[in-house]
Amino acid sequence: MDDHQVKDLMTTINCTECGRRYEAGDIGIVYHQQELWFISVSCRNCGARGLVAALIKEGSNAPVITDLTPEELARFSEAAPVSADDVLDVHLFLEGFDGNFGAQFES
C-alpha cells in the first residue's frame, strides 16, 4: 500500500472533536515500516490535531457482516449495480409519495 492509498483510506474517518470528515490535505504520513503506519491528522474545521497508529495489511479482506441469508447475499451480489437512472426513478417516486405504503401493495 502506498501513501496515496493510505490517505484515501483516512478520508473515510471523521474528526473525533467535531465530526468533520478528513480530506487528503488534512492527512500526513509521518512514518511507516511494512504494515505499521503513523499518520498525522489535522482538522480544518476545529483545529484538533492527532496522531494515528495503524496496522494496515494488504490483501486481507474483512468479513462481510450482514443480516442477509446466504441465498439473498448470492442473489444481490450478482445483481446489476444501482444506476443514476435508478436513483432518479426513486427520487421522482418519492416526490409524489404520500406515505401510504399499503396503497403501494394493493392490487
N, C-alpha and C positions, 0 to 999 in steps of 0.2 A: 504494500500500500504506500502511495506517495503522499507528500504534503498536501497536494490539492484535494485528494480523496478524503484525507482526514479532516480538512477544513470543511468540505461538503458535508461530511458526517456531523460535524459540530454545529452546522447551521440548523440542525433539527432540534437543538437544545435551547431552552429558554433561560434567561437570567433568573437566578434564584431570588433576587431582591424585588424586581418589578414585573417579571414575567415576559419581557420582550424577547423575541427570538434573535439570537446572534446572527450577524451577517459575516461573510467571509472576511471583511476588513476588520472585524472585531476580534479575530482569532489569530494567534501567533504560535508557531511551533517553536518551543523552547529547546527541546532535546528529544531524540528518540534513538533507541537501540533495539533492533529486532522488533518485538511486539510491544515494547514499553514506550509510551509516548507521554511527554509532559507538554501541556498546551496551555497558553495564557489566553484568558478571555477578558474583554473589557466592554461593558455595556454603554452604548451611545446614549441611551435614554436616561439612566440614573447614575452613571459613572462607576458603578460597582465593578470591581476587578477580582479575578480569581485565577487559580492555578488548578488545572485538571490533570490528574494522572490516570492514564487509561491503558489497559491491555487490549490491543486490537489484533485479533487473529484472522488472517486471511483464509478464505476457503471454508470457514466453519459457518454453517447455516444454523440460525436459531430455530428451535422447534416452532411449528405452527400452533398457535393457541386459538382454538375456535370452539364454538358450540354446535357447529355443523356435524352431521353424521359423515362417516367416510364416503357414503354414496353421494351426499349433497356436495361434499368437497370436490369429489371427482367430476361431478356434473358441472359445477361452476368453474372449475379450473380449465375446462375445455370450452367454455362459453367465450363468445367474442367480447373484446373489451368494450366498456361504455364509451360511446362516441359523443361528439359535440351535439349531434342531432338528437341523441337520446336525452341529453341534459336539457336541450331546448324543448323537447316534447314534454318533459316533466314540468318544466317551468311554465309552459303555456297551459298545461292541465291545472296546475296549482293556482294560477291566476284566477281561474273561474271556479275553483273548488269551494264549495260551501261548508265543508267539514262533515258531510253526511256520508260516512263510509258505507252504511247499509244500502244506500241507493246505488252505490257502485257495483254491488254484488247481486242485486235483484235482477231477475230475468224478465 
